[in-house]
Amino acid sequence: MPATCTDLSTTGSGTDASSYATASVNLVAGQLYFISVACMKSSQAAVPTVTGASQTWRKLWTEQISTFSRLTVFACMPSSNASGALTIDFGGETQLRCGWSIVEVAGDIQTLGTNGDGAIGQVRKNSSASANALTVTLASFTQSDNATIGFIMHNAGTPGVTHGTGFTEVGEAAIESLGIQTQFKNTNDTSVDWTVSETNQVIGIAIELNTVGAIAVPAAVSAAPTSNGASAVWATHHDLATATASNNTGSDSFNIALIEASTTSNQFLGISRGGMVFPTSVLGAQANILSGHLELFVAGKTDQLGGSGEIALVNFAPASDATIATSDFTDGVEMGTTKQGTNLTIAGITAAAHNRWVLDSTGIASVNTTNNTRFALRVEKDRANTAPTWGNSELSRIYGHFGSAATNKPFLQLSYEIVPAASFLMMF
């Protein structure tokens, strides 16, 4: 059965408040639920939280424009039937108005994973401070059966959103000058678009929804062991068996793959190698991986040390999947040197956006459907053990969401088929 989408409650409140309660909603086990929250404030718009109906509502993305308008999307997948009102809370910060759209996605939606994370593929956004149309561009979909959902907020006042070509409007409401809308398509669409009745602020968020045969597996553990500290020649840092730190902060400025030069000619200060562990055992022994990619949100990058830098996806073998330690740094031992896909050039990586490393046949074979899968990201010159061209305090790196980040964790997006177990007919 193709995926379907149903409106449960799309409305809001024009009352100044720091917390809002929705109507009671009924949630069905194994279905996927979203709530998009649009808010306006006279100054910095707060990031809300959502609680209620005995669920953990996971924040997928939040986007702000012009400091006082914000759109945030949350999701959950109940393990048992539940009901109740939801509370949208702004942590004591009073909003001028708030709108919300609660929708249910049913049908052949992916149920493997934790709390719906297997069903959530790529998430993209776009915004404009002054427009009457908006398009959120998605990358290519994992499989043709995957569906598309889009959420928009605008400040054009009365309901006036025209859904994109091929999309069905699920819910729409206007709360004074604040408008909110959800649209859905049960097939692929890489251009999620809307038209609004008048020019004003608009924010859109679009999501690829995995159906059976595709799954997103967020990293359960990720950290970047780093050799940083004293200035030393290349081999001292590269060949170090145990790093001086294993960083797993959720900061946007967290170095994932790095080479850093010191102020001393032809010496370096550190190397970072970003390791990740993905709980792919949810797929089971009968799953056959067809294709896949690693998706990572890169906040920023630096392409110095001679330029033309690349980031390689490689094999990874930490001593423990529970914690990535400083001892998981050794070149060719824990931190592998075998490429698992095509390198991305640092110049070609898009900052403040999601980027993909597509798995090649080696990478696909590395996906373990009965246990965890482990990959790492390294600067290519680190992987190849080729000292880069030195430059005073120069860097070759990518940094972004990693480790303990609550949203935008790195994830594997996989397409698979189930191969029936062999059966034997015994004749007597």
Secondary structure by P-SEA (a helix, b strand, c coil): ccbbbbbccccccccccccccccbbbbbccbbbbbbbbbccccbbbbbbbbccccccccccccccccccbbbbbcccccccbbbbbbbccccccccbbbbbbbbbbccccccccccccccccccccccccccbbbbbbcccccccbbbbbbbccccccbbbbbccccccccccccccbbbbbbbbcccccccccccccccbbbbbbbbbbcccbbbbcccbbbbbccccccccaaaaaaccccccccccccccccccccccccccccccbbbbbbbbbcccccccccccccbbbbbbbcccccccccbbbbbbbbbbccccccccccccccccccccccccbbbbcccccccbbbbbcccaaaaaaccccbbbbbbbccccccccccccccccccccccccccccccccbbbbbbbbbbccbbbbbcc
